[in-house]
Amino acid sequence: MEMRDLINDEMRENKVIQESIKNILTELGENPEREGLKRTPYRYAKACEEWFSGYKYSAPDVLNRQFSDTTDMVVEGPISFYSHCEHHIAPFYGEAWVGYIPDKYVTGLDKLVKLVEIYARRLQIQERLTSQVADGLFEYLECGGVMVVIKAKHLCVASRETRNNTTDTITSAVRGAFKEDKKTREEFLELMACFSRK
């Protein structure tokens, strides 16, 4: 198969998204047929596959390997992530800290990173993202407690209306032992501070 044929096959993928982007470009006063924009609808459709790939997965897909042997707190962070807000489809990005107290099992450290990733790669609000990570870990790992803190910068705030690019948003979610015991929360926050002092 010729390279030109391969490109033509690719261009036929995600036809609905591509046509929508062409219409948007036209409405903005652009010419979607000019050289710099000819492949933009295709590129955007392919980018959407990556940006929103989290819809294909759920917490059980990620937390599918579990090990035993400890009931001590585990904290992973900062976990960098990239997402899109559901109000403007504008990017927001930042760092997450995920901590849990095992009950029966621990999971691989990479699984905590992947858990953040699958929920971030959806249309989101930061508040829901924080809760989904906490709930996914608490419910599917059956742990004694979970705490998640997310700090992010939102481009809808930085580039629209208020145009404030110095603001960060911080959200937290606590489950189980972290909700019931102040000392447990304080231990998590102290460990978070250790990351900041690196």
Secondary structure as the mmCIF struct_conf table of DSSP 4:
data_model
#
loop_
_struct_conf.conf_type_id
_struct_conf.id
_struct_conf.beg_label_comp_id
_struct_conf.beg_label_asym_id
_struct_conf.beg_label_seq_id
_struct_conf.end_label_comp_id
_struct_conf.end_label_asym_id
_struct_conf.end_label_seq_id
HELX_RH_AL_P HELX_RH_AL_P1 MET A 3 MET A 11
TURN_TY1_P TURN_TY1_P1 ARG A 12 ASN A 14
HELX_RH_AL_P HELX_RH_AL_P2 LYS A 15 GLU A 27
TURN_TY1_P TURN_TY1_P2 LEU A 28 GLY A 29
TURN_TY1_P TURN_TY1_P3 PRO A 32 GLU A 33
BEND BEND1 ARG A 34 ARG A 34
HELX_RH_3T_P HELX_RH_3T_P1 GLU A 35 LEU A 37
TURN_TY1_P TURN_TY1_P4 LYS A 38 ARG A 39
HELX_RH_AL_P HELX_RH_AL_P3 THR A 40 TRP A 51
TURN_TY1_P TURN_TY1_P5 PHE A 52 PHE A 52
HELX_RH_3T_P HELX_RH_3T_P2 SER A 53 LYS A 56
HELX_RH_AL_P HELX_RH_AL_P4 ALA A 59 VAL A 62
BEND BEND2 LEU A 63 LEU A 63
STRN STRN1 GLN A 66 PHE A 67
BEND BEND3 ASP A 69 ASP A 69
BEND BEND4 ASP A 72 ASP A 72
STRN STRN2 VAL A 74 CYS A 85
TURN_TY1_P TURN_TY1_P6 GLU A 86 HIS A 88
STRN STRN3 PRO A 91 ILE A 101
BEND BEND5 ASP A 103 LYS A 104
STRN STRN4 VAL A 106 THR A 107
HELX_RH_AL_P HELX_RH_AL_P5 LEU A 109 ALA A 120
BEND BEND6 ARG A 121 ARG A 122
STRN STRN5 LEU A 123 GLN A 124
HELX_RH_AL_P HELX_RH_AL_P6 GLN A 126 TYR A 140
TURN_TY1_P TURN_TY1_P7 LEU A 141 GLU A 142
BEND BEND7 GLY A 144 GLY A 144
STRN STRN6 GLY A 145 HIS A 154
HELX_RH_AL_P HELX_RH_AL_P7 LEU A 155 SER A 159
BEND BEND8 ARG A 160 ARG A 160
TURN_TY1_P TURN_TY1_P8 GLU A 161 THR A 162
BEND BEND9 THR A 166 THR A 166
STRN STRN7 THR A 169 GLY A 176
HELX_RH_AL_P HELX_RH_AL_P8 ALA A 177 GLU A 180
HELX_RH_AL_P HELX_RH_AL_P9 LYS A 182 SER A 196
TURN_TY1_P TURN_TY1_P9 ARG A 197 ARG A 197
#
